[in-house]
Amino acid sequence: MKALAELSFEFIWHLTFTEEEYLDLDFSVRWLSSLGVYVNAMTAEEKAALVAVALDRQARWLALPDAQGFIQRNLVTAEQRAFLDSMISGEFFSQFD
């Protein structure tokens, strides 16, 4: 289930944050508008797996600098942080109720 949750997270992230010139707008609008159908069909276990992926991404992306001094948190926007927080808190799922 973890692999499917990771794939789902990446797909939702891609639809949400990819620049318009790199994504077919009709495609993304169609998928984003039907996202609620899929989210509402998820079991509690599937939602928990997706939250676990978001927690993992948040931990990696907002971690302190690595041994070479690279810090990924500077690349994560406020909107992306809010998205991660929303998914982790469950707010992401409740918006489709």
C-alpha positions as CSV (number, residue, x, y, z in Angstrom):
1,M,0.0,0.0,0.0
2,K,3.0,2.3,0.6
3,A,3.9,2.3,-3.1
4,L,0.4,3.2,-4.1
5,A,0.3,6.0,-1.5
6,E,3.6,7.4,-2.8
7,L,2.3,7.3,-6.4
8,S,-0.9,9.0,-5.3
9,F,1.0,11.7,-3.4
10,E,3.3,12.4,-6.4
11,F,0.4,12.6,-8.8
12,I,-1.6,15.0,-6.5
13,W,1.6,17.1,-6.0
14,H,2.3,17.2,-9.7
15,L,-1.3,18.3,-10.5
16,T,-1.2,20.9,-7.7
17,F,2.3,22.4,-8.2
18,T,3.6,21.9,-11.7
19,E,3.8,25.1,-13.7
20,E,1.1,25.5,-16.4
21,E,3.6,25.4,-19.3
22,Y,4.7,21.9,-18.2
23,L,1.2,20.5,-17.7
24,D,-1.8,20.3,-20.0
25,L,-4.3,22.6,-18.3
26,D,-7.4,20.7,-19.5
27,F,-5.9,17.4,-18.1
28,S,-5.0,18.9,-14.7
29,V,-8.4,20.6,-14.3
30,R,-10.2,17.4,-15.2
31,W,-8.2,15.4,-12.7
32,L,-8.3,18.0,-9.9
33,S,-12.1,18.3,-10.3
34,S,-12.6,14.6,-10.0
35,L,-10.1,14.2,-7.1
36,G,-12.8,14.3,-4.5
37,V,-14.4,11.2,-5.9
38,Y,-11.2,9.3,-5.4
39,V,-10.4,10.8,-2.0
40,N,-13.9,10.0,-0.7
41,A,-13.5,6.4,-1.9
42,M,-10.3,5.9,0.1
43,T,-10.4,3.8,3.2
44,A,-9.1,5.0,6.5
45,E,-6.0,2.8,5.9
46,E,-5.4,4.3,2.5
47,K,-5.7,7.9,3.9
48,A,-3.3,6.9,6.7
49,A,-0.8,5.6,4.1
50,L,-1.0,8.9,2.2
51,V,-0.5,10.9,5.4
52,A,2.6,8.8,6.2
53,V,4.0,9.7,2.8
54,A,3.3,13.4,3.4
55,L,5.0,13.1,6.8
56,D,8.0,11.5,5.2
57,R,8.2,14.2,2.5
58,Q,7.9,16.9,5.1
59,A,10.7,15.4,7.3
60,R,13.0,15.1,4.3
61,W,12.2,18.4,2.6
62,L,12.3,20.5,5.8
63,A,15.3,18.8,7.4
64,L,18.3,20.6,8.6
65,P,21.3,21.0,6.2
66,D,23.0,17.7,5.2
67,A,26.8,17.1,5.6
68,Q,27.5,19.1,2.5
69,G,25.4,22.0,3.7
70,F,22.5,21.4,1.2
71,I,19.2,22.5,2.6
72,Q,16.1,21.6,0.6
73,R,13.7,23.6,2.8
74,N,14.7,26.7,0.9
75,L,13.1,25.2,-2.2
76,V,9.8,24.4,-0.5
77,T,7.3,27.3,-0.9
78,A,4.8,28.4,1.8
79,E,2.0,27.0,-0.4
80,Q,3.7,23.6,-0.5
81,R,4.3,23.6,3.2
82,A,0.6,24.5,3.7
83,F,-0.3,21.6,1.4
84,L,1.8,19.2,3.5
85,D,0.3,20.4,6.7
86,S,-3.2,20.1,5.3
87,M,-2.6,16.5,4.3
88,I,-1.0,15.6,7.6
89,S,-3.8,17.2,9.6
90,G,-6.6,15.6,7.5
91,E,-7.9,18.9,6.3
92,F,-7.0,17.9,2.8
93,F,-9.4,15.0,3.0
94,S,-12.2,16.9,4.7
95,Q,-12.4,19.5,1.9
96,F,-14.0,16.8,-0.3
97,D,-16.7,15.8,2.2
